[in-house]
Amino acid sequence: MPGDRGSLRPSLRDSLLDAAAELLVQRGYRGVRMRDVAVAVGVSRQTVYNEFGDKWGMAQAVVMRDNDRYLDGIDRILTEHSDDLYSAVAAAVRFTLELSADDPISKVVLTGAGGDELLPLLTTQAEPVLFTARTRIIEHALAEWPELDRDAFAEIAEAAVRLTMSHIVLPTEPPDQVADLIARMVTRYLDLPGSR
């Protein structure tokens, strides 16, 4: 059926983001032009501009989609560890730090391949990434642990996300050690029975 085949193809936006991500990894931010993305997908340059506005908007969209991949993994981990918040937080932080260490998009943002233009997406202009992560983690965690105080959890989730992002940008300790530290911080702040 024609409708079924169409649903198997990636959307135009996904195709553009795939091409942009690949080119960013290969060439760095300075080396990518909107025209290159258009050629890679087989569309006009105006189509790329219509979708993202400009090159910075395109880079933001690539980072946000990468962030969604992290959050999908965190959702899975929170569900798998729903019997113990400490273990869930530690596993989620560990997953995030380990994935970021091997993630080509994170590497191009953090190492400044071709310039450091993308670093603000995880530092001074990280609000879209931070807001999305914080909101999604809070909603998922409160669904798993409805007994938690929403306001207190929102406060500590914000701190935990920011601390995790800080360790992505400037790793100073092994992921296991950071994961345990953040899990302790969260459970102690919430004053949960059996906090470590």
C-alpha positions in Angstrom: 0.0 0.0 0.0 1.4 3.4 -0.9 0.6 4.9 2.5 2.6 2.2 4.3 5.7 2.8 2.3 5.6 6.5 3.0 5.5 5.9 6.7 8.7 3.9 6.5 10.7 6.8 5.1 12.3 9.3 7.4 10.7 12.7 7.5 12.4 15.5 5.6 13.5 17.1 8.9 15.1 13.8 10.1 16.9 13.5 6.7 18.2 17.1 7.0 19.2 16.5 10.6 21.0 13.2 9.7 22.9 15.0 7.0 23.7 18.0 9.2 24.9 15.8 12.0 27.2 13.8 9.7 28.6 16.9 8.1 29.2 18.6 11.5 31.1 15.5 12.7 33.2 15.4 9.5 33.9 19.1 9.1 33.1 20.9 12.3 30.7 23.9 12.5 32.8 26.2 10.4 33.2 23.7 7.6 29.4 23.1 7.1 27.3 25.2 4.8 23.5 25.0 4.5 24.1 24.3 0.8 26.1 21.1 1.7 23.2 19.8 3.8 20.8 20.6 0.9 22.9 18.7 -1.6 23.3 15.7 0.8 19.5 15.4 1.0 18.7 16.4 -2.6 16.7 19.5 -1.7 17.1 23.2 -2.3 19.1 25.4 0.0 16.0 27.4 0.7 14.3 24.2 2.0 17.1 23.9 4.6 16.7 27.6 5.5 12.9 27.2 5.8 13.3 24.3 8.2 16.0 25.7 10.5 16.1 29.5 9.9 19.9 29.6 9.8 23.0 27.5 10.4 22.9 28.1 14.2 19.3 26.9 14.3 20.3 23.8 12.4 23.1 23.1 14.8 20.7 23.6 17.8 18.3 21.2 16.2 21.0 18.6 15.8 22.0 18.9 19.5 18.4 18.8 20.6 17.8 15.6 18.7 20.9 14.1 20.2 19.6 15.2 23.6 16.4 13.3 22.9 18.4 10.2 22.4 20.0 10.6 25.8 16.5 11.2 27.3 15.1 8.1 25.7 17.8 6.1 27.4 17.2 7.8 30.7 13.5 7.0 30.5 14.3 3.4 29.9 16.8 3.3 32.8 14.3 5.0 35.2 11.7 2.4 34.4 14.2 -0.5 34.8 15.3 0.8 38.2 11.8 1.8 39.5 12.3 -0.1 42.7 15.1 2.1 43.9 15.6 5.8 43.2 19.2 5.8 44.2 20.1 3.1 41.7 17.9 4.8 39.0 19.7 8.1 39.4 23.2 6.5 39.5 22.4 4.4 36.4 21.0 7.4 34.5 24.0 9.6 35.3 26.4 6.8 34.4 24.6 6.2 31.1 24.7 9.9 30.2 28.4 10.3 31.0 29.5 7.1 29.2 27.3 7.9 26.2 28.6 11.4 25.9 32.2 10.2 26.0 31.7 8.3 22.8 29.0 10.5 21.2 30.3 12.1 17.9 27.9 15.1 18.3 29.0 15.7 21.9 32.6 15.5 20.8 32.2 18.0 18.0 30.4 20.4 20.4 33.0 20.0 23.2 36.2 19.8 21.3 35.4 22.6 19.0 36.4 20.8 15.9 36.8 23.6 13.4 36.2 26.2 16.1 34.5 26.4 19.4 31.2 27.9 18.1 29.0 25.1 19.3 30.2 25.0 22.9 27.5 27.5 24.0 24.9 24.9 23.2 26.0 23.0 26.3 27.1 26.0 28.4 25.9 29.6 28.1 23.0 28.8 25.8 22.1 25.4 27.1 18.7 26.4 28.3 16.7 24.5 25.6 18.7 21.3 26.4 18.5 21.9 30.1 14.7 22.7 30.1 13.9 19.6 28.0 16.0 17.3 30.1 14.7 18.7 33.4 11.1 18.6 32.4 11.2 15.1 30.9 13.1 13.6 33.9 10.8 15.2 36.4 7.7 14.0 34.7 9.0 10.4 34.3 10.4 10.2 37.8 7.2 11.4 39.4 5.2 8.9 37.4 7.5 6.1 38.7 7.7 7.5 42.3 4.4 9.4 42.8 5.1 9.6 46.6 7.9 12.1 46.0 7.3 15.8 46.8 7.0 17.4 43.3 8.6 20.8 44.3 11.5 19.2 46.1 12.2 16.7 43.3 12.0 19.5 40.7 14.7 21.5 42.7 17.0 18.6 43.0 16.5 17.3 39.5 17.5 20.7 38.2 20.7 20.5 40.3 21.4 16.9 39.2 20.9 17.8 35.5 23.2 20.8 35.7 25.8 18.8 37.6 25.7 16.0 35.1 26.0 18.5 32.2 29.0 20.1 34.0 30.7 16.7 34.1 30.0 16.2 30.4 31.7 19.5 29.6 34.6 19.0 32.0 34.9 15.4 33.2 37.1 15.3 36.3 36.1 12.0 37.9 35.2 8.5 36.6 31.5 8.1 35.6 30.8 5.6 38.4 32.1 8.0 41.0 30.1 11.0 39.6 27.0 8.8 39.3 27.2 7.8 43.0 27.8 11.3 44.1 24.8 12.7 42.2 22.6 9.8 43.4 23.6 10.4 47.0 22.9 14.1 46.6 19.4 13.4 45.2 18.3 10.9 47.7 19.7 12.8 50.7 18.1 16.0 49.6 14.8 14.2 49.4 15.5 12.7 52.8 14.5 9.2 51.6 14.6 6.2 53.9 17.8 4.3 53.4 19.6 7.3 51.7 23.3 6.4 51.3 
